[in-house]
């Protein structure tokens, strides 16, 4: 008897929850949410407050959870229509520093850290002299050698068509996104996003063998200024 009563209570609770959810879904379908596209108050500067669109996109859809947030964004867009976008600032009005050049990154890079990072690559590549090809070619002496030139490995047509050599710049770009640099490559690795990680891996690869060219020199501020004055940038 007690078991039947417990079952009946459980069924009632489940039924109530299902009914509440169903009514909520039905009300959303029955009543359309309308965003007026204007604020219920008049700002002091006669314009809706500035909206951080980057933050809205980053936190979507939670960014619209606050009441009135959708109307505020629409009002801002309408107010800014036809106007030049306001410049973004970083760190209280200071412009963001440009990323370091490759020479500077390699000078700061730690080859030991790069060796640790290539552990993830060992399922596809061998890094020893005379070692075998695996899913990818052997990478001993890869820095400076021509692209798609390691003997005995069946490169994809896309890689065979990719000209040049594995210079420091080319390796840096390729390791950032292999599929973007060589569309159609068999390499499924997504890439290393952080420039510092790529520089560490490249510095380690440069120690494998004796054919790697000298590391590029860091660009000093004076040298960069001279190049810009000469129209070489």
C-alpha positions in Angstrom: 0.0 0.0 0.0 2.8 2.4 0.9 4.6 1.6 -2.3 1.5 2.4 -4.4 1.1 5.7 -2.6 4.8 6.6 -3.2 4.4 5.8 -6.9 1.3 8.0 -7.1 3.1 10.9 -5.5 6.0 10.5 -7.9 3.7 10.5 -10.9 2.0 13.6 -9.7 5.3 15.4 -9.3 6.5 14.4 -12.7 3.1 15.3 -14.2 3.3 18.8 -12.6 6.8 19.4 -14.0 5.9 18.2 -17.5 2.8 20.4 -17.4 4.8 23.5 -16.3 7.4 23.0 -19.0 4.7 22.4 -21.6 2.9 25.6 -20.7 6.2 27.6 -20.8 7.0 26.2 -24.3 3.4 26.9 -25.5 3.4 30.5 -24.2 6.7 31.2 -26.0 5.1 30.0 -29.2 1.9 31.9 -28.6 3.4 35.2 -27.6 6.2 36.7 -29.7 8.8 38.6 -27.8 9.1 42.1 -29.3 12.2 44.2 -28.9 11.2 47.9 -29.4 14.7 49.0 -30.3 14.7 52.0 -28.1 15.4 52.6 -24.4 12.8 53.5 -21.8 14.9 56.4 -20.6 16.8 59.2 -22.3 20.6 59.1 -21.8 22.4 62.3 -20.8 24.4 62.4 -24.0 21.3 61.8 -26.2 22.6 58.4 -27.3 22.4 54.9 -26.0 25.4 53.8 -23.9 28.2 52.2 -25.9 27.9 48.4 -26.4 30.8 46.0 -26.3 29.9 43.8 -29.3 32.9 41.6 -28.8 31.8 40.7 -25.3 28.3 40.0 -26.5 29.5 37.6 -29.2 31.9 35.9 -26.8 29.2 35.3 -24.2 26.3 34.5 -26.6 23.5 33.6 -25.8 24.0 34.4 -22.1 24.8 38.0 -23.0 21.1 38.5 -23.8 19.8 37.0 -20.5 19.5 40.3 -18.7 16.1 42.1 -19.2 16.3 44.8 -21.8 19.7 43.8 -23.1 18.4 43.0 -26.6 16.6 46.3 -26.9 19.7 48.2 -25.7 21.8 46.6 -28.5 19.3 47.3 -31.1 19.0 50.9 -29.9 22.7 51.3 -30.1 22.9 50.0 -33.6 20.1 52.4 -34.8 21.8 55.3 -33.1 25.2 54.5 -34.7 23.8 53.8 -38.2 25.7 55.8 -40.7 28.3 57.0 -38.3 32.0 56.1 -38.2 32.8 53.4 -35.7 34.5 54.5 -32.5 38.1 53.4 -32.2 38.8 50.6 -29.7 41.2 51.2 -26.9 43.2 48.7 -24.9 44.4 49.2 -21.4 42.8 52.6 -20.6 43.5 54.4 -23.8 46.9 53.0 -24.8 47.2 51.1 -28.0 48.2 47.4 -27.9 51.8 46.7 -28.5 52.6 44.9 -31.8 53.6 41.3 -31.5 57.4 40.5 -31.4 59.1 39.7 -34.7 60.2 36.1 -35.3 63.8 36.9 -34.5 62.9 38.2 -31.1 60.6 35.2 -30.5 63.3 32.7 -31.4 65.9 34.6 -29.3 63.6 34.3 -26.3 62.4 30.7 -27.0 63.6 27.7 -25.0 64.5 24.7 -27.1 64.0 22.5 -24.1 60.4 23.6 -23.9 60.0 22.9 -27.6 61.3 19.4 -27.1 58.6 18.8 -24.6 55.9 20.1 -26.9 56.9 17.9 -29.8 56.2 14.8 -27.6 52.6 15.2 -28.9 53.9 14.9 -32.5 55.8 11.6 -32.0 52.7 9.5 -32.8 53.0 10.8 -36.4 56.7 11.8 -36.8 60.1 10.4 -35.9 62.8 12.9 -34.9 65.9 10.7 -35.0 68.6 10.6 -37.7 67.8 7.9 -40.2 64.5 7.1 -38.4 61.4 5.8 -40.2 58.6 7.7 -41.7 55.3 7.3 -39.9 52.0 8.9 -40.7 54.1 12.0 -41.4 57.7 12.2 -42.6 60.8 12.0 -40.5 61.6 15.5 -39.2 65.4 15.2 -38.5 67.0 18.1 -40.3 63.7 19.6 -41.4 64.7 23.2 -40.9 66.0 24.6 -44.1 65.3 21.6 -46.4 63.0 21.8 -49.4 59.3 21.2 -48.8 58.1 17.7 -49.6 61.6 16.4 -50.1 62.2 13.6 -47.5 62.9 10.4 -49.3 60.5 7.6 -49.1 57.5 9.5 -47.9 54.3 9.8 -50.0 53.4 13.4 -49.7 49.9 14.7 -50.6 49.5 16.5 -53.9 48.8 19.7 -52.0 52.1 19.4 -50.2 54.0 18.5 -53.3 52.6 21.6 -55.0 53.7 23.8 -52.1 57.0 25.4 -53.2 59.9 26.7 -51.2 61.8 25.4 -48.3 61.1 25.0 -44.6 62.6 28.4 -43.6 62.0 29.8 -40.1 59.2 32.0 -41.5 57.5 29.2 -43.4 57.6 26.8 -40.5 56.3 29.5 -38.2 53.3 30.1 -40.4 52.7 26.4 -41.1 52.7 25.4 -37.5 50.2 28.1 -36.7 47.6 26.4 -39.0 48.7 23.7 -41.4 45.4 23.4 -43.1 45.2 27.1 -43.8 48.8 27.4 -45.2 48.5 24.2 -47.3 44.9 23.5 -48.0 44.4 19.8 -48.7 47.4 18.6 -46.6 47.1 15.2 -45.0 48.3 16.7 -41.7 45.2 16.9 -39.4 47.0 18.8 -36.6 45.1 22.0 -35.9 48.2 24.0 -35.1 49.9 25.9 -32.3 48.0 29.1 -31.5 50.6 30.8 -29.3 53.5 32.3 -31.2 55.8 31.5 -28.2 55.0 27.8 -28.5 55.7 27.8 -32.2 59.0 29.6 -31.7 60.0 27.0 -29.0 59.2 24.1 -31.3 61.1 25.6 -34.2 64.2 26.4 -32.1 64.2 22.7 -31.0 63.8 21.5 -34.6 66.8 23.7 -35.6 69.0 21.6 -33.2 68.2 18.4 -35.2 71.0 18.0 -37.7 73.5 20.4 -39.0 71.7 21.9 -42.0 69.6 24.5 -40.3 70.4 28.1 -41.3 71.4 30.7 -38.6 68.5 32.0 -36.5 67.1 35.3 -37.8 68.3 38.3 -35.8 65.8 40.2 -33.6 64.6 43.5 -35.2 65.6 46.4 -33.1 63.3 49.4 -32.8 65.9 51.5 -34.7 66.1 49.0 -37.5 62.3 48.8 -37.9 62.1 52.6 -38.0 64.8 52.8 -40.7 63.0 50.1 -42.8 59.7 52.0 -42.4 61.3 55.3 -43.5 62.7 53.5 -46.5 59.3 52.1 -47.5 60.4 48.5 -47.0 57.6 47.5 -44.6 
